[in-house]
Amino acid sequence: MKYRNTFFVILLALNLNGCMPMTYPPGAKDQVAQLGENMFLTADGTHLPLRHWLPKTEPVAVIIALHGFNDYSHFFDPPAEYFSKVGIACFAYDQRGFGAAPQRGLWPGKEAYINDVQDFVRLVKQHYPQRPIYLLGESMGGAIIIAAMGQRKVLEVAGVILAAPALWARSTMPWYQTGLLWTLAHSVPWLTLTGKGVHVMASDNIDMLRAMGRDPWIIKATRVETIYGLTDLMDSAFDSAASLSGNSLIMYGEKDEIIPKEPTYAFLKQVLETDATAKTVAIYPKGYHMLLRDLQAPTTWKDIVAWINANSRELPSGADNRARQLLNY
């Protein structure tokens, strides 16, 4: 029996070793990154679909938006339409593995996302050398921006806007959740999960959620190894709180059922300890995870415009005052 158990352990270890969670990184950087009318050509020759919303006159500012997990650049359509009407140019591209980008559903690794946004910022800056450029990230997009801001290669932006950033790091998860994720990722990394049966509300905008359910470009079934990669990214973002320097607007909804309060508030408190004067935190009592698309989304859009125009911590909605009450700063 002793030898049988030992054999079973060895066999299990061999099986796990043969099924590791994979990343699918870009190829060699043998191209010159370029911006086309509807395409972002990356340094490795990947074509990423691009959307833009331009004001009728010269823009007063530029927003580069990064979408969330399993989403794509279309997410930014409603807020971008609003921003363009008040003179702000907006750009959003389908990130690798999502939307109509190549290798749909596969995780390229954190560095691939960071390199892409670094190149994109540089290209947009060439088009608008005299205009302030802001990075806006929703959920996973926010985590990518946080990780990018912690790199040695500094992003030359006027500020960052993080809408419900994905910050659910392993250190804030229950042990059984991290254990199950590790086991699945190292045994059946190709397994896809749909989230059916998980009763959480991403937004109170039911019509929008139904439209997403019908949208063929929204990923509905996710590979375990991709979830594992996202968790690695959230670990990195959560641990980069002290590196988030410069002007920042961080937005969170009190009704967010996707990214829990515990890791979010812990991150916010660390951020505020470094340089609170450059940080604006806004917490919306009626806000869900999809803050920019909830029923109260126009409130967040107006706050973003006010913050960009005045670069002030005073927001029209008063959500910054709510944050001060909850976080005691």
C-alpha positions as CSV (number, residue, x, y, z in Angstrom):
1,M,0.0,0.0,0.0
2,K,2.8,2.4,0.9
3,Y,4.5,1.9,-2.6
4,R,1.1,2.2,-4.3
5,N,0.5,5.6,-2.6
6,T,4.0,6.7,-3.6
7,F,3.4,5.7,-7.2
8,F,0.1,7.6,-7.2
9,V,1.7,10.7,-5.9
10,I,4.5,10.5,-8.6
11,L,1.9,9.9,-11.3
12,L,-0.1,12.8,-10.2
13,A,2.9,15.1,-10.1
14,L,3.8,14.0,-13.6
15,N,0.3,14.7,-14.9
16,L,0.3,18.1,-13.3
17,N,3.7,18.9,-14.7
18,G,2.5,18.1,-18.1
19,C,-0.5,20.5,-17.9
20,M,0.8,23.9,-17.0
21,P,-1.2,27.1,-17.5
22,M,0.2,28.6,-20.7
23,T,0.7,32.1,-21.9
24,Y,0.8,33.0,-25.6
25,P,3.2,35.9,-25.9
26,P,3.7,38.1,-29.0
27,G,6.4,37.3,-31.6
28,A,9.5,39.2,-32.3
29,K,9.3,43.0,-32.4
30,D,10.3,43.4,-36.0
31,Q,7.7,46.0,-37.0
32,V,7.2,49.7,-36.5
33,A,4.1,50.2,-34.4
34,Q,1.5,52.3,-36.3
35,L,-1.9,53.7,-36.0
36,G,-4.3,53.2,-38.9
37,E,-7.9,54.4,-39.4
38,N,-9.4,51.3,-37.7
39,M,-6.3,49.4,-36.7
40,F,-3.4,49.4,-34.3
41,L,-0.4,47.6,-35.7
42,T,1.8,46.5,-32.8
43,A,5.6,46.1,-32.8
44,D,5.3,42.3,-33.5
45,G,3.0,42.8,-36.4
46,T,-0.4,42.0,-34.7
47,H,-3.4,43.9,-36.0
48,L,-5.6,45.1,-33.1
49,P,-9.1,46.6,-34.1
50,L,-9.2,50.3,-33.2
51,R,-12.1,52.6,-32.5
52,H,-12.0,56.4,-32.2
53,W,-14.4,59.1,-31.3
54,L,-13.3,62.6,-32.3
55,P,-14.8,66.0,-31.5
56,K,-15.6,68.3,-34.4
57,T,-13.0,70.8,-33.4
58,E,-9.4,70.4,-32.0
59,P,-9.6,68.3,-28.8
60,V,-8.9,69.8,-25.4
61,A,-7.7,66.4,-24.2
62,V,-7.3,62.8,-25.3
63,I,-8.5,59.6,-23.5
64,I,-7.1,56.2,-24.3
65,A,-9.4,53.5,-22.9
66,L,-8.6,49.9,-22.1
67,H,-11.5,47.5,-21.8
68,G,-12.2,44.8,-19.2
69,F,-11.9,41.0,-19.1
70,N,-13.8,39.2,-21.9
71,D,-14.9,42.6,-23.3
72,Y,-13.7,44.7,-26.2
73,S,-13.3,48.3,-27.4
74,H,-17.1,48.7,-28.0
75,F,-17.5,49.1,-24.2
76,F,-16.4,52.7,-24.5
77,D,-19.0,53.7,-27.1
78,P,-21.5,55.5,-24.8
79,P,-19.0,57.4,-22.6
80,A,-16.8,58.2,-25.6
81,E,-19.8,59.7,-27.5
82,Y,-20.4,62.0,-24.5
83,F,-16.7,62.9,-24.1
84,S,-16.3,63.7,-27.8
85,K,-19.2,66.2,-27.6
86,V,-17.4,68.1,-24.9
87,G,-14.1,68.3,-26.8
88,I,-12.3,65.1,-25.7
89,A,-10.9,62.8,-28.3
90,C,-11.2,59.1,-27.4
91,F,-9.4,55.9,-28.6
92,A,-10.0,52.3,-27.7
93,Y,-8.6,49.1,-29.1
94,D,-9.4,45.4,-28.8
95,Q,-6.7,44.0,-26.5
96,R,-4.9,40.7,-27.4
97,G,-7.1,37.7,-27.0
98,F,-10.3,39.7,-26.8
99,G,-12.9,41.0,-29.2
100,A,-11.8,40.7,-32.8
101,A,-8.1,40.6,-31.9
102,P,-6.0,37.5,-32.8
103,Q,-5.7,34.5,-30.5
104,R,-9.2,35.0,-29.1
105,G,-9.5,33.7,-25.6
106,L,-5.8,33.1,-25.1
107,W,-3.7,35.0,-22.5
108,P,-0.5,36.7,-23.9
109,G,0.9,37.7,-20.5
110,K,1.0,40.9,-18.6
111,E,4.1,42.3,-20.4
112,A,2.3,42.0,-23.8
113,Y,-0.5,44.3,-22.6
114,I,1.9,46.7,-21.0
115,N,4.1,47.0,-24.1
116,D,1.0,47.6,-26.2
117,V,-0.3,50.4,-24.1
118,Q,3.2,52.0,-24.0
119,D,3.4,52.0,-27.8
120,F,-0.1,53.2,-28.2
121,V,0.5,56.2,-25.8
122,R,3.6,57.1,-27.8
123,L,1.8,57.0,-31.1
124,V,-1.2,59.1,-29.9
125,K,1.2,61.6,-28.4
126,Q,2.8,62.0,-31.8
127,H,-0.7,62.9,-33.2
128,Y,-1.5,65.2,-30.3
129,P,1.8,66.6,-29.0
130,Q,0.2,69.6,-27.3
131,R,-2.7,67.9,-25.7
132,P,-2.9,66.2,-22.3
133,I,-3.4,62.4,-22.7
134,Y,-5.2,60.3,-20.1
135,L,-5.4,56.6,-19.7
136,L,-8.7,55.1,-18.7
137,G,-9.0,51.5,-17.7
138,E,-12.2,49.5,-16.8
139,S,-11.7,46.5,-14.5
140,M,-8.9,44.4,-16.2
141,G,-8.0,47.5,-18.2
142,G,-7.4,49.4,-14.9
143,A,-5.2,46.6,-13.6
144,I,-3.1,46.8,-16.8
145,I,-2.7,50.6,-16.3
146,I,-1.6,50.2,-12.7
147,A,0.9,47.6,-13.7
148,A,2.2,49.7,-16.5
149,M,2.6,52.8,-14.3
150,G,4.9,50.7,-12.0
151,Q,7.3,50.0,-14.9
152,R,10.7,51.7,-15.2
153,K,9.6,53.0,-18.6
154,V,7.5,55.9,-17.5
155,L,4.2,56.5,-19.4
156,E,4.0,60.2,-20.4
157,V,0.4,60.8,-19.5
158,A,-1.3,63.7,-17.7
159,G,-3.2,61.2,-15.5
160,V,-5.0,57.9,-15.2
161,I,-8.6,57.1,-14.6
162,L,-9.4,53.7,-13.1
163,A,-13.0,52.5,-13.2
164,A,-13.6,49.6,-10.8
165,P,-10.0,48.3,-11.4
166,A,-9.5,44.5,-11.1
167,L,-7.6,44.2,-7.8
168,W,-8.8,40.8,-6.4
169,A,-5.3,39.5,-5.6
170,R,-4.7,36.0,-4.3
171,S,-3.6,37.5,-1.0
172,T,-7.2,38.6,-0.5
173,M,-8.9,35.5,-1.7
174,P,-10.0,32.6,0.5
175,W,-7.6,29.6,0.5
176,Y,-10.0,27.2,-1.1
177,Q,-10.5,29.6,-4.1
178,T,-6.8,30.0,-4.8
179,G,-6.3,26.3,-4.2
180,L,-9.0,25.3,-6.7
181,L,-7.7,27.8,-9.3
182,W,-4.2,26.4,-9.0
183,T,-5.4,22.8,-9.3
184,L,-7.6,23.5,-12.3
185,A,-4.9,25.6,-14.0
186,H,-2.3,22.9,-13.5
187,S,-4.5,19.9,-14.5
188,V,-7.1,21.1,-17.0
189,P,-5.9,24.6,-18.2
190,W,-7.8,24.2,-21.4
191,L,-11.1,23.8,-19.6
192,T,-13.6,26.6,-20.2
193,L,-15.9,28.1,-17.6
194,T,-19.1,30.0,-18.4
195,G,-20.0,31.5,-15.0
196,K,-23.5,30.1,-15.3
197,G,-25.0,29.6,-11.9
198,V,-22.9,32.4,-10.4
199,H,-25.5,34.9,-9.3
200,V,-23.8,38.3,-9.3
201,M,-24.9,41.5,-10.9
202,A,-22.3,43.3,-13.0
203,S,-24.6,46.3,-13.5
204,D,-28.2,47.5,-12.9
205,N,-28.4,48.3,-16.7
206,I,-30.3,45.2,-17.6
207,D,-30.8,46.2,-21.3
208,M,-27.0,46.7,-21.7
209,L,-26.3,43.3,-20.1
210,R,-28.7,41.6,-22.4
211,A,-27.1,43.3,-25.4
212,M,-23.7,42.0,-24.2
213,G,-25.2,38.5,-24.0
214,R,-26.2,38.7,-27.6
215,D,-22.9,40.3,-28.7
216,P,-20.8,37.6,-30.5
217,W,-17.6,39.5,-29.7
218,I,-18.1,39.2,-25.9
219,I,-16.3,36.0,-24.7
220,K,-18.9,33.8,-22.9
221,A,-16.7,30.8,-22.0
222,T,-13.2,31.4,-20.5
223,R,-10.2,29.1,-20.4
224,V,-9.0,28.3,-16.9
225,E,-5.4,29.3,-17.8
226,T,-6.7,32.7,-19.0
227,I,-8.4,33.2,-15.6
228,Y,-5.1,32.2,-14.0
229,G,-3.3,34.9,-16.1
230,L,-5.8,37.5,-15.1
231,T,-5.2,36.6,-11.4
232,D,-1.5,37.0,-11.9
233,L,-2.2,40.5,-13.3
234,M,-4.5,41.4,-10.4
235,D,-1.7,40.3,-8.0
236,S,0.7,42.6,-9.8
237,A,-1.7,45.5,-9.8
238,F,-2.6,45.1,-6.1
239,D,1.1,45.0,-5.2
240,S,1.8,48.1,-7.2
241,A,-0.2,50.5,-5.1
242,A,2.8,52.5,-3.9
243,S,4.0,52.8,-7.6
244,L,0.8,54.6,-8.7
245,S,2.2,58.1,-8.8
246,G,0.9,61.2,-10.4
247,N,-2.7,62.4,-11.0
248,S,-5.2,59.6,-10.6
249,L,-8.9,59.3,-10.4
250,I,-10.0,56.0,-9.0
251,M,-13.7,55.1,-9.1
252,Y,-15.6,52.3,-7.4
253,G,-19.2,51.4,-6.8
254,E,-20.5,50.4,-3.4
255,K,-22.7,47.7,-5.1
256,D,-19.8,46.1,-7.0
257,E,-20.3,42.4,-6.8
258,I,-17.4,41.4,-9.1
259,I,-14.4,43.0,-7.3
260,P,-15.0,42.9,-3.5
261,K,-14.6,45.8,-1.2
262,E,-11.8,44.3,0.9
263,P,-9.0,44.3,-1.7
264,T,-10.3,47.5,-3.3
265,Y,-10.3,49.5,0.0
266,A,-7.0,48.0,1.0
267,F,-5.5,49.1,-2.3
268,L,-7.0,52.6,-2.0
269,K,-5.7,53.1,1.5
270,Q,-2.1,52.2,0.3
271,V,-2.4,54.5,-2.7
272,L,-3.5,57.4,-0.4
273,E,-0.6,56.8,1.9
274,T,1.9,57.6,-0.9
275,D,0.6,60.9,-2.2
276,A,-3.0,61.7,-1.4
277,T,-2.8,65.2,-2.9
278,A,-2.5,63.8,-6.4
279,K,-5.2,61.2,-5.9
280,T,-9.0,61.6,-6.3
281,V,-11.0,58.6,-5.0
282,A,-14.7,58.5,-5.9
283,I,-17.1,55.9,-4.4
284,Y,-20.6,55.8,-5.8
285,P,-23.4,54.5,-3.5
286,K,-25.5,53.3,-6.5
287,G,-22.6,52.1,-8.6
288,Y,-22.0,48.5,-9.7
289,H,-19.0,47.0,-11.4
290,M,-19.7,48.5,-14.8
291,L,-19.6,52.1,-13.6
292,L,-19.3,53.6,-17.0
293,R,-22.3,51.7,-18.3
294,D,-24.6,51.5,-15.2
295,L,-27.9,53.4,-15.2
296,Q,-26.1,56.2,-13.3
297,A,-23.2,56.1,-15.7
298,P,-23.7,59.8,-16.9
299,T,-22.8,60.8,-13.4
300,T,-19.4,59.2,-13.7
301,W,-18.9,60.7,-17.1
302,K,-19.5,64.2,-15.8
303,D,-17.1,63.5,-12.9
304,I,-14.4,62.5,-15.4
305,V,-14.8,65.6,-17.5
306,A,-14.8,67.8,-14.4
307,W,-11.6,66.1,-13.1
308,I,-9.9,66.5,-16.5
309,N,-10.9,70.1,-17.0
310,A,-10.1,71.3,-13.4
311,N,-7.7,68.5,-12.3
312,S,-9.5,68.9,-9.0
313,R,-10.5,66.5,-6.3
314,E,-13.9,68.2,-6.1
315,L,-16.3,66.2,-8.2
316,P,-19.9,67.3,-9.2
317,S,-21.4,64.1,-7.9
318,G,-19.8,64.3,-4.4
319,A,-18.6,60.8,-4.8
320,D,-15.1,62.0,-3.6
321,N,-16.7,63.1,-0.3
322,R,-18.3,59.7,0.1
323,A,-14.8,58.1,-0.4
324,R,-13.4,60.3,2.4
325,Q,-16.1,59.2,4.7
326,L,-15.6,55.5,4.0
327,L,-11.8,55.5,3.9
328,N,-11.3,58.1,6.7
329,Y,-8.8,60.4,5.0
